[in-house]
Amino acid sequence: MRFSHTKIIFILAILLATNGANAHQTSIKPALVKPAPIKPTAINKNYKLTINQIADNVFQHISYKEIENYGMVPSNGLIVTKGTNAYIIDTPWTEADTKKLLAWIEKQGLTAISSISTHFHDDRAGGIPYLNSASIDTYASKLTNELLISKNKQAAKYNLLSSKSKFNTEGTIEVFYPGAGHSHDNIVIWLPEHELLFGGCFVKSLNSKTLGYTGDADITQWPTSMQKLINKYPTAKQVIPGHGKTGDNKLLTHTQKLALKVSAITKREKQ
């Protein structure tokens, strides 16, 4: 599949290159007037949806789901605000937690405008059906939507580069496709104002000793794709992985090393 470059109004840059769970109660913290100190996210032992302010106008949401062979898995996403508008970067695992996320947004006096899902797995797109039913504009790449449909799951309303796309985040968000890695459709999010990179599942935390689930991965391509990301955003001050603790750009080289190690093992096994 080939993606072309395009510009979205209000300076949004979107660059794409070639290539069920139980409902949880919500633990909600009110929005802060000033950003809270940026600290690594602590694991919530109660496994409730949590929302923490990590920078001015940026909040991190963490949801949980029991996954066979992995246990209770926390998943990171973002809420980016501009005035009273809120933009969701990846949904929580479930529709139930996505409903609670929207309730939190409304409680802060904000209006959820749209969402982006960074690839087709449930930890990124599991809440799309609820957002669609709530008349929120949902976005994903064309490939992500095709993969969702192929899995008999509800796709986002719009492809990011569709002629019908209305995606606009008032210049606050850049979307970049580095190439295949964790999945063939994984994209990342850059917040230029904060030099904050949301890597989704393409980026592993420093505590990760493995690449995690690789059933849909392109492990051979992953190191090369990661190098593209490293080159694209060398000034990243804060990097948020799809799962686990926030860090800096060391997460990128750590992930690359993990992928190189697994790729080398795979090559030897094929010989």
N, C-alpha and C positions, 0 to 999 in steps of 0.2 A: 504494500500500500504506500502511496506517495502523498505527502502533505505539502501544500504550498504556503508561502509566507503571506501574511495579510496584516493590516493594521486595524485595530478597533478604535472607535472614537474615544476621545479623552485620553489619548496617549497610551492606551492599553496595548502592549505588544504581545502577540501570541505567535510563537515560533514552533513549528513542528517539522521534524526532519524525516527522511526516509526510514524507511526501514528495509437452625433457626433457633431462635433463642428466646429466653424468658425476659419479660419486662422487668425493669429495675426501677426503684425509687430514685428520685433525683436529689443530689446534694448540691444546693445552689448557693453561690456566693454573690453578693450584690456587686454591680459594676463599681469600680473605684474612680474617684475623680482624678487621681494621679496613678500612673502605672506602678504595679507592685514590683519589688525587686525580682529580677529574672533569676530563677533558681531551677535546677533540675526537678522534674515532676516526680513526686513521691507516689508509690503504689498505694492505691486506695483499697484497704483490706476489706471494706464493705462492698466493693464491686458495684458502687453506684455511679451513675453519670456525674462527672465533675466538670466544672468550668472555672478556669483560672486566668486572670489577666497576666500576660507575659510581656506586654509592651504597650505603649500608648496606642489605643484603638485596636489592639490585637488580643484575642482571647484564645486559649487552648481548651478544647473539649476532649475528654477522655472517657471512652465507653468500654465495656467489658463483655466478653462472651466466652463460654466454655467451648474449647476446641479439642476434639479427640487427639490424643498424643501430645498436646501442648498445654492442656489445663486452661485456667482462666487467663485469657489474653487481653491486655489493655490495648486500645487503639487510639492514636492521636489524630485530631483534626483541628481546624481553626475557625474562628469567626473574626472577620476583618470588618471594621466599621468605618464609615465616612459620613460624618454628620449623624443623622438618624437612620441611615441605611446600613444594613448588615449583609455581609456576603459569607456564605458557608463554604469552607474548603474541606471536602470529604464529609460524608454523613457519619453518624454513629453506626455501630454494627446493625442495630435493629430499627424497625419503624417505631416501636414503643419509645426508645430513647431519642429518636429523631423528633417525635412529638414533644417530648420534654425539652429538647433543645430549643424548639420554636417557642414554647411557652416561656422559657428563660429570656429569649430575645425580646419577646413582647413585653415582659415584665420590666425590662430595662428602658422601655419607651422607644425601642428600635423597631424597624420594619425589615423583615427578611426579604431581600430583593431577589437573590439567586444563589445557586450552589454550583460548585464544580466537583466532579468526582475524578480522582487522578488515575484510577484504573477500574477494572470491572469486578473485582472481588468484593465480598460483602462488607468488609471493614472500610471500604471507600464508597460503596454504592448501595448498601443495604437499606438506606432510608429514602432512596429515590421515589419509590411508590407513594410514601406518605407525603413527601414534598410536592409531588405531582398533584395529589389529591387536594393539597392545601393551596393550590394555584401559585406555587413558587416556581419561578423559571429555573429549570435544571439543565446543566450543561455537562457534556463530556466530549471527548474526541470522537470522531466518526468510528474509529476502530473500537473504542471502548463500547460504544452503543451497539455495534455489530456483535461484539463478543457477549454482551448482556443478552441480546435477542437470541443468540445461538444457544445460550444456557436457559432459555425460556424464562428470562427475568425481564422486568420492566426497564426500558431504556430511559435515559434522560430525554427531555423534550427537544433539546436542540443539540446539533453538532456544533462544536466551537467555531468551525470555519464555514458553516452553512450560510447561504445567502439570506436565510430567514433568521439568522442569529441576531439577537438583540443584546448580546453580552457586553456589559459595560460596567466597570468597577471604578469609574472616575479617576483613572490613572493610578490606582493603588496596587494593582496586581499584574504580574507578568507570568505567563505560562510558557514552559519550555519542555520540548520533547528531546531528551538526550539520546534516545535509541533504546532498543530492547534491553531488558535486565530482569528484574523480578517478574515482569510480564512483558509481552510485546507492545502493550499500549501505555505503559507507565509514563506519566508526565510529572513535572515538579512545579512548585509555585515559588515565585520570588517576590518579596515585598521590598522594593527599592528604598523606600523611606527609612526602613529599619535595617537594611542589609540582612534580612532574615530569609532563609531558605527552608521551605517545607519540602522535604524529600519524599514523603510518603514511603511506601514499602520498597522503593528503589534504594533507599538509604537505611543502613542498619545502625543500631546504637552501639556505643563502644563496649557495652556489656555483652553484646552478641558474639558468640563463639562460632556460630554457623550462619548460613544464609537463610535459615528458617524454611518455610514452605517454598519449594522450587518446582512444583508440579506444572506451572505454566511459564517457567523462566527460560531465558536464553542465557545460560551461564557462560558460554563462549563469548558472547557479545557484551556481556555485562561490564567487564573491565574497560573495554573501549568506550562504551557509553558513559561510564563513570568519568573517564578522563575528559570527555566533552563537557560534562557538568562542572568538573573542577576548573577547566579552562574558561567556562562561561561566567562563573561567579567566584572569582578568586578573592573577593573582598568580603565574602559571607562571614558575618560575625556570630550569627546564631543559626544552627542547623537543627531542624526537628525531624526525627525519623518517623516512620509510620507506627513503630512500636518502641517503647522504652524512653530513656532519658534524653533530654535535649543536650546538645553540645555545640562544638564549633566545627570548622571545616576538617578537623581530624576524623570526623565521622565518614567523610567522603573517601579519604585514603584508607581508612580501616575497612570500609565496605569493598573497596577495590582489591585490597589484599585478600580478603575472604574469597572473593569471586575468582581471583587468579589461582588461589590454592585449590579450590574445587574444580576449576577448569583444567588445571594440570593433572589432577587425579583422574578426571573423566577421560582425558586424552590417553593417559597411560593404560587405563582399563580397556580402551578400544584397540590398543595395539596388539 
